[in-house]
Amino acid sequence: MMSMWGAVRCRLIQTRSAVRKILQQNRAFCSGSSVGIREKLLAFPGGSVELQKLQESGIAVLTVSNPARMNAFSGCMMLELEQRVNELEIWTEGKAVIVQGAAGNFCSGSDLNAVRAIANPHDGMKMCEFMQNTLARLLRLPLISVALVEGRALGGGAELTTACDFRLMTSDAVIQFVHKHMGLVPGWGGAARLVGIIGSRNALKLLSGARKVDPDYGKQMGLVDEVLQCSSGEGKALAHAEHWIAPFIKGPAPVIQAIKKVVVSGRELSLDEALKCERSVFGTVWGGPANLEALASKPKHK
Ligand SMILES: CCCC(=O)SCCNC(=O)CCNC(=O)[C@H](O)C(C)(C)COP(=O)(O)OP(=O)(O)OC[C@H]1O[C@@H](n2cnc3c(N)ncnc32)[C@H](O)[C@@H]1OP(=O)(O)O
């Protein structure tokens, strides 16, 4: 019979091979169909996507920054976002990522100057494919993700909020899927994710009404997890968000990452596949340091 450690090693190998498969798929996307659109996106500079990893807390802060255009995504920023997600995917000590916009605003979607220049269906679909891939990977990170919405999250910016596990809003913030006003529908995966978060009837109301979602309405329909007791641009929101997330990331990084992985598999896979993945992830923590330490301390969960 296989020893417990043998079983753990075997599960670890299975998990690594699953992770390798996903990375190979991501690499195939990076080197394959998206090559043409990458060159086109590169032609639209401006702004940046910054990543700060706070090693002590295990929290990363991802900042979408293009203040002169209300943090709209230039082409280069789309490419940079992908690079940041690459970095987060391999951050083994991390537990959470907070996605925010610079200077008291979240994000006003794609840069309309870039949109105008690639306003043909082929390029539009390629740009969407690129952003869908990046945002799907953001949502699948083994880190608990929070969109910290200050000011406005419009169009693609509203879609970006749905690529996080949780959404927090300052008291005066607004999320608005303005796509209808632009003669569009969401294209960065925001509609599919929105339906998953608030259901098809509520999603239909937000998209067809292009309705402004203030914190109260957001909470009422289940889009927003918490309204922070501060205003946009006050400089307090990030500290509030770190405080809000603290109870969920208490504990060792491998355990927090394992929790996120089983939730992602439960959300995205068939029941049989999700159960298989859950067993495999379980094997990575069973008999691990945190588990042994907990067993040795004879805990009582009062
Ligand atoms: C699949 C993705 C689909 C999409 O994301 S489509 C894009 C959806 N987003 C939009 O349509 C936003 C359009 N912008 C607006 O409605 C307003 O600018 C906004 C954000 C409400 C702010 O209004 P105000 O406070 O009055 O400020 P403002 O209009 O003077 O804006 C300040 C400067 O920012 C610029 N800006 C804002 N959003 C932008 C965008 N998405 N792309 C390019 N530039 C954008 C705006 O043009 C203005 O620049 P400037 O000072 O005139 O040089």
The ligand as a MOL file (V3000), in Angstrom:
LIG
                    3D

  0  0  0     0  0            999 V3000
M  V30 BEGIN CTAB
M  V30 COUNTS 53 55 0 0 0
M  V30 BEGIN ATOM
M  V30 1 C -14.8510 46.0420 -24.6880 0
M  V30 2 C -14.5020 47.3540 -24.0640 0
M  V30 3 C -15.4970 48.4310 -24.4000 0
M  V30 4 C -15.1470 49.7890 -23.8510 0
M  V30 5 O -14.5260 49.8990 -22.8480 0
M  V30 6 S -15.6620 51.1500 -24.7780 0
M  V30 7 C -15.1610 52.5230 -23.7570 0
M  V30 8 C -16.1740 52.7840 -22.7010 0
M  V30 9 N -15.8390 53.9860 -21.9870 0
M  V30 10 C -16.3270 55.1860 -22.3050 0
M  V30 11 O -17.1050 55.3210 -23.2480 0
M  V30 12 C -15.8820 56.3400 -21.4480 0
M  V30 13 C -16.0190 57.6440 -22.1910 0
M  V30 14 N -15.7000 58.7440 -21.3020 0
M  V30 15 C -16.6000 59.3640 -20.5380 0
M  V30 16 O -17.7650 59.0220 -20.5030 0
M  V30 17 C -16.1110 60.5180 -19.7050 0
M  V30 18 O -14.8630 60.9520 -20.1940 0
M  V30 19 C -15.9610 60.1490 -18.2010 0
M  V30 20 C -15.1010 58.9150 -17.9800 0
M  V30 21 C -17.3720 59.9210 -17.6300 0
M  V30 22 C -15.2970 61.3340 -17.4470 0
M  V30 23 O -16.0230 62.4930 -17.7070 0
M  V30 24 P -15.4670 63.8980 -17.1580 0
M  V30 25 O -15.2860 63.8090 -15.6950 0
M  V30 26 O -16.3970 64.9620 -17.6720 0
M  V30 27 O -14.0540 64.0410 -17.7770 0
M  V30 28 P -13.6550 64.1430 -19.3350 0
M  V30 29 O -14.7250 63.5820 -20.1990 0
M  V30 30 O -13.2060 65.5080 -19.6110 0
M  V30 31 O -12.4340 63.1040 -19.3640 0
M  V30 32 C -11.1390 63.4670 -18.9940 0
M  V30 33 C -10.2330 63.0540 -20.1160 0
M  V30 34 O -10.2440 61.6210 -20.1740 0
M  V30 35 C -10.4910 61.2180 -21.5100 0
M  V30 36 N -11.1340 59.8930 -21.4910 0
M  V30 37 C -12.0320 59.4490 -20.6070 0
M  V30 38 N -12.3780 58.1880 -20.9110 0
M  V30 39 C -11.6470 57.8480 -22.0070 0
M  V30 40 C -11.5490 56.6690 -22.7830 0
M  V30 41 N -12.2620 55.5770 -22.4880 0
M  V30 42 N -10.6910 56.6820 -23.8080 0
M  V30 43 C -9.9650 57.7580 -24.1140 0
M  V30 44 N -10.0110 58.9050 -23.4100 0
M  V30 45 C -10.8540 58.9340 -22.3660 0
M  V30 46 C -11.3900 62.3080 -22.0430 0
M  V30 47 O -11.3980 62.2870 -23.4460 0
M  V30 48 C -10.7150 63.5230 -21.4790 0
M  V30 49 O -9.5710 63.8130 -22.2240 0
M  V30 50 P -9.2600 65.3280 -22.7130 0
M  V30 51 O -9.0980 66.1150 -21.4520 0
M  V30 52 O -10.4390 65.7500 -23.4970 0
M  V30 53 O -8.0030 65.2090 -23.5080 0
M  V30 END ATOM
M  V30 BEGIN BOND
M  V30 1 1 1 2
M  V30 2 1 2 3
M  V30 3 1 3 4
M  V30 4 2 4 5
M  V30 5 1 4 6
M  V30 6 1 6 7
M  V30 7 1 7 8
M  V30 8 1 8 9
M  V30 9 1 9 10
M  V30 10 2 10 11
M  V30 11 1 10 12
M  V30 12 1 12 13
M  V30 13 1 13 14
M  V30 14 1 14 15
M  V30 15 2 15 16
M  V30 16 1 15 17
M  V30 17 1 17 18
M  V30 18 1 17 19
M  V30 19 1 19 20
M  V30 20 1 19 21
M  V30 21 1 19 22
M  V30 22 1 22 23
M  V30 23 1 23 24
M  V30 24 2 24 25
M  V30 25 1 24 26
M  V30 26 1 24 27
M  V30 27 1 27 28
M  V30 28 2 28 29
M  V30 29 1 28 30
M  V30 30 1 28 31
M  V30 31 1 31 32
M  V30 32 1 32 33
M  V30 33 1 33 34
M  V30 34 1 33 48
M  V30 35 1 34 35
M  V30 36 1 35 36
M  V30 37 1 35 46
M  V30 38 1 36 37
M  V30 39 1 36 45
M  V30 40 2 37 38
M  V30 41 1 38 39
M  V30 42 1 39 40
M  V30 43 2 39 45
M  V30 44 1 40 41
M  V30 45 2 40 42
M  V30 46 1 42 43
M  V30 47 2 43 44
M  V30 48 1 44 45
M  V30 49 1 46 47
M  V30 50 1 46 48
M  V30 51 1 48 49
M  V30 52 1 49 50
M  V30 53 2 50 51
M  V30 54 1 50 52
M  V30 55 1 50 53
M  V30 END BOND
M  V30 END CTAB
M  END
